[in-house]
């Protein structure tokens, strides 16, 4: 990841989500935990899951990504369980 470790965690998560998606084929998804693991130190990634979902929601608002569950676009505010993040094409 190219973001400085001194950058705020939300900024690092944002960059990580976008970088991870850029490296995937069009239409592919990532889990918020992928970004959390990318940004976290050691095994502390679980503590970044709420911020990762919050950053994903902000990216949805910007029109850059969409949240899916079972391949269908869902509202992150009402989704329960695991979700995936997909770049808007």
N, C-alpha and C positions, 0 to 999 in steps of 0.2 A: 504494500500500500504506500502511496506517495505522501500522505498527509503526515505532518509532524506529530510525534507522540505528545507534544506539549499543547496541541490544539484541543479545544473543548471536545468532550466525548461525542456530542451530537454531530459536530462537524466531521469528526473521524468516521462515525457511523454512516453519515450521508455519503462521504467519499467512497467508503467501502462498498455500500450497496450499489452505487452507480458503477464503480470499477468492476465489481463481481458480475453485474449484469452485462457490462460491455464485453466481457471476456466469454460470455455464453452465446450460443447460437440464437438467432432471432426467435422470440416466443418462449425461450427457456425461462425457468424461474429459479429463484433462490429462496432459502428460508431466512427469516430474520436472524436465526442463530448463526448462519454463515457469517454475516457481518459482525455479530457480537463476538464470535470466536476470532475473527480477523483482527478486531480492535483490542480485545481483552489481553491482559497480561496473565500468563499461566492459565489456571483453571477458573478464573473469575468471570467467565463469559455469561454465566446465568444471571448475574447481577446487571447485565446490559440488555436483557431481553425487553424490559419495559421501555427503556430509551430507544432501542432499535425499532420497536413497533411505533413509537411516537414519531421517529424520523421517517419511517415508511409512510405514516399517515400524512406528514407534511409533504412528502414527495407526491402522494396521490393528489393533494390539494393543488400542487404545482402542475399537475397533468403529466408528470414524468413516468410514473409507474402506476400499476393497478395491483390490487390485492386479490388473490384467488384462493379458492378452496375447492378441491375436487375438480379443478380445471375451469370453474365458473368464477366470474368476477363477483366479489362480495364487499360489503361495507365493513371495514375494519372495526368500526365502533360497535357493531352488533355481532360480528363473527366470534364464535367460540371454538376453541381448539386450535390446532396448527393451521397456519396460513402460509402462503407463498407470495413472493413479490415478483412481478413481471414488468419489464420495460414496456411502455406504451409504444406501439409501432405506428 
